[in-house]
Amino acid sequence: MVTTTLPPPPRKTANPAPVRTANSVRRTSSIDVSWPDGVDGDRLFIGRVRDLRTPAGGGSGEVCGEAWMEAMLREDKSIASIKAKPEPDNLQNLVNERAGGHLRVVLRDALPELLERGDPLYLVLDDLSGTALVSAFAWSQWLPDWTEHIRKTMSDEEFSNLMQQRVNVCWGLQEGNSGVSASGPNRSVADADAGELRNPQDREGWHDFPENEGPGFRRARRIDVSRDPADGLIRVDSAFQDSAKRKDGGRIAIHEYNLRVTVDPDTLEILELQPEARILPFSECPGAIHNTQRLVGSSIADIRYEVLANLRGPEGCTHLNDALRALAEVPRLVGYL
């Protein structure tokens, strides 16, 4: 039974990003979501990715790779239109596909070369599914009756089925947890300030973000890769955050994880993995980090498949899994060093 004695969920951001270190590579990626035609209209997704190498002497970085994506998604999360720069062959095969777990299978089949080489564009295409799932939360900061609005679009049976489908989807939503209890505590994230991604001492450390009026959602990632001069091991410092705009111009974070990883440069074996839960919606959510140790010893190049095999459903956290899966990009970034 859920009680009010549960500890509060984590609510402290790690932002801003650290200042880039000498002889390192940083990949930053973002998907910004807006509603040009209002709450019931199609959603606009703008994705940006940039790989920036910082030289051994520090200072200004060199762009090693970048990509841009824009997609319109219908209410049912199907893709109405999509374009990208650079635009790969078969990108238009994604039109009318629905942003969900199945989309990742379509991506693998339609654009295998992007997946194999850790192309910057692949990361934001892969993130369409997770972003489509969470982004509607942005309206909760602009419409005081947003929950009621969503509820009125469903019959009692549809709403009951939706709530039942949440049970055991992930670690935090296991049966009996506060996230699937109507009276559960700690349901609000209104106090979880997202902070500023960009460090004022390193303005170049993040790419530019698109601007939009009204409600907005953002999924942001940062992956820093360097080689330790003392032992030659690869060190990875990664951050993942979902956030929404507030009316006052600030941002509320919904999910935030940091990851620190040590990798063998020759075998790409994960030697050490340290996840850190920074902002999560429910008290039970941080417990998901313990199962991540199952990934130690596997190849970071295979981590997308290892996460699926080892952290499925209530064995993992949906958003932590998303943070972990992007570590498959590390071999591409090591190649820039």
Beta strands, then each sheet from edge to edge (+ up, - down):
strand 1: 24-34
strand 2: 43-54
strand 3: 62-73
strand 4: 79-85
strand 5: 216-227
strand 6: 234-245
strand 7: 251-263
strand 8: 270-279
sheet 1: 4+ 3- 2+ 1- 5+ 6- 7+ 8-
end
